[in-house]
């Protein structure tokens, strides 16, 4: 159950304050070893989980996909349910205090947002636009292709990286990382 003291948790933290595993931890290690990174903040996975729970999204999404999975997948119903699920995610609200804190925690943009370990990018020019981009990233997990790949289960909450947009990331064959100029953008491997 949600408690008032839970409001003290920040929905976006500087990379150095993140406790997330995976790519955020990899980037922290690189920074500790002296690598220069693209300025990065982390939206912890619990923010997505809270968003789903407070909007009753698991039950709503389950109803949307009723009848899709049977002896065979009804692809027409899958496509329609996926489109409605994406719309549901985008139209649902973050807790007001979370949204306000998210916007107040970021300096001036522009930003690139992506799931940790992935290179699907969403962009936002201001902190508020970055918040909208976050919801688009969450909604993208409900494309028909993504649902078909994972099956009827809800996706696991995952950290999102909010990074200053300094240019397009390019793979560095020597290190296996992605760079923007000489700054590290992403650890490898990313999908």
PyMOL commands that set and color helices and strands:
alter all, ss='L'
color gray80, all
select helices_A, chain A and resi 4-8+15-17+23-32+45-54+57-64+75-91+96-105+127-140+144-150
alter helices_A, ss='H'
color red, helices_A
select strands_A, chain A and resi 13-14+40-43+111-115+122-124+160-164+170-171+178-180+183-186
alter strands_A, ss='S'
color yellow, strands_A
deselect
rebuild
show_as cartoon
